[in-house]
């Protein structure tokens, strides 16, 4: 996770882990939980492009809808963890106002639509001849795992269907 440091911070010693020192105005790559703690302490903030919002989700959904069933648009490898964090942030504030609740419900619906469209495309890709690395690099990490498992299952099933047997 990419963060931008708000103020200087000395090295922090944790059990089995050292983070920092951090210099104000610089960007660092850290794990999500460290980024969250630094943000909570006011030391850092997430880079805007790292965070999802409803506008970005709408754009992802639109891209998926306009493409052919065997074309899949690029998603960052960590898209789904980022999506879960975004929806959790919205859900925490959803009870504060009807507008926030509506935003959460809309984002949740768009997220489900993205997942369903991409799932159909992954099944179609896994049912086809093996895909190129270029296509597979467009999949998020979880999608790539799903594709590999489906591809194996489907091809084993096809092989068993066409297997010659000695039965009459």
N, C-alpha and C positions, 0 to 999 in steps of 0.2 A: 504494500500500500504506500502510495506516494503522499508525503506530508510536507507542509511548509512551516518552518519554525518561526514563531512569533517573538521569542526572546531567547537570549543565551541561556544555556542550561548545562551544568557540569555533567560529567559522567555519572550514570546511575548504576549502582551495583545491586543486582538481584541474585537470588539463589541460582547459581549456575549460569548466569547471564549478565553481561554488561552492555548497556546502551548509552549512546552519546560519547563524548560531549556533543551538544548541538549548538550551532551558531545561528543567530537571528538572521532571517532573510534567506537562508539556504533551504534546499529541498533534500529530503532523505527518503530512502526506501526502507520501511520497517514492516513488521507483521501487523495485521489488523488490530490485534488486542493491544499492542504497544501504542499504535497510532491512536486508538480510542482513549487510552489512559493519558497520553500526552495532551490530547484535545480536552479531555475533562479537566486536566490541571491548568489549562490555558497556555500551555507551552507551544502547542502546534495546532494547525488546522488542516483538514483534508483539502487537497487540491480539488477545485471545482470539477475538473474533467474526470476525477476519480469517482465522484458521486453521481448516482442516477437521479433523475427527476421525471415527472410525468411527461414532459416535452420529449425527453430522450426515449422514453418507452414508446410513446406514440410514433416516433420516427422509426424505431426498430420494427414495430408492428406494420407500419405502412410499407416498408421495404420488403418484408416477408410476404405481404399480400400481393404485391405487384409482380413478384418473381414467379417463374414457372415452378411447378411442383418438384422438379429435380434440381432446382437451383436454390442455394441457401446462402444468405448473406453472412458476412463475417461478424462474429461476436468475439469479444475478448475472452481469453481462457477463463478468467475469474468472474464472468458475467453473473452466474447464478448465486454465488455468495454475495455479490454486490446487490443483486435484486432482493435477496432475502433481507439484507441489512436495510435497504431502502424501505421495503414494505413494513419491517418492524419499526423503523423510525416513524413512519406515517401512522401506524396502528397505535403507537404510544400517545400520539397527539390527537387521535381521532375522536376521543371522548370530550375534548375541550371545546369543540364547536361543530355545528352541523356542516360547515364548509369543509373543515378538515376531515370529517367523516366521509363526506361525499368524495373528496379527493382520494382518500384511502380506498373506498369502494371502486372508484374508477380505475385507479392504478392496479388494484388486485385483478379486476376484469381484463385489463390490457395485458397484464402479466400472464394470466391464464390463456388468453388468445395467442400470445407469442409462443408459449410452451406447446400448445396444441398444434399450431401450424408447423412449428419446427419438428415436433415429434412425427407428424405425418411425413414430412420431407425426409427425416432420418430413416424411417421405415422404408420409404421408396428408394433411398440411396442404398440401404443395406440389402435390398432385394435385387439390385442391379449388379452388373459386374463390379469388381473392386474399384473403389474410387481413387483418384490421384491424391497425392499429398497436398496439392494446392486446395482441393475441395475440403479435405479433412482438416486442414489448418484453419478453415473458417468456422469450425465447430468449437464450442466452449468445451472445457475439460470434461465435464459430465456427459456432454453429448457425444464426445469422441469415444468414451468408455461404452456408452449405450450402443453406438454404431458398431463397434468392434464385437460386442456380445451378440447383437442381432445378426450381423453378417455371418458369424460362425454358426449360430443356430439355424438360420435360413439355409445356408449352404449344406449343412449336415442333413437337414430335412430333405432338400432337393436331391442330394446324393442317395438317401435311403429310398426315396420314391422311385428313382430310376434304376436302383440296384437290381441286377439280375439274380433271380433265385432259381433253385432247382425244383420248386414246387410246381405242380401241374396247374 
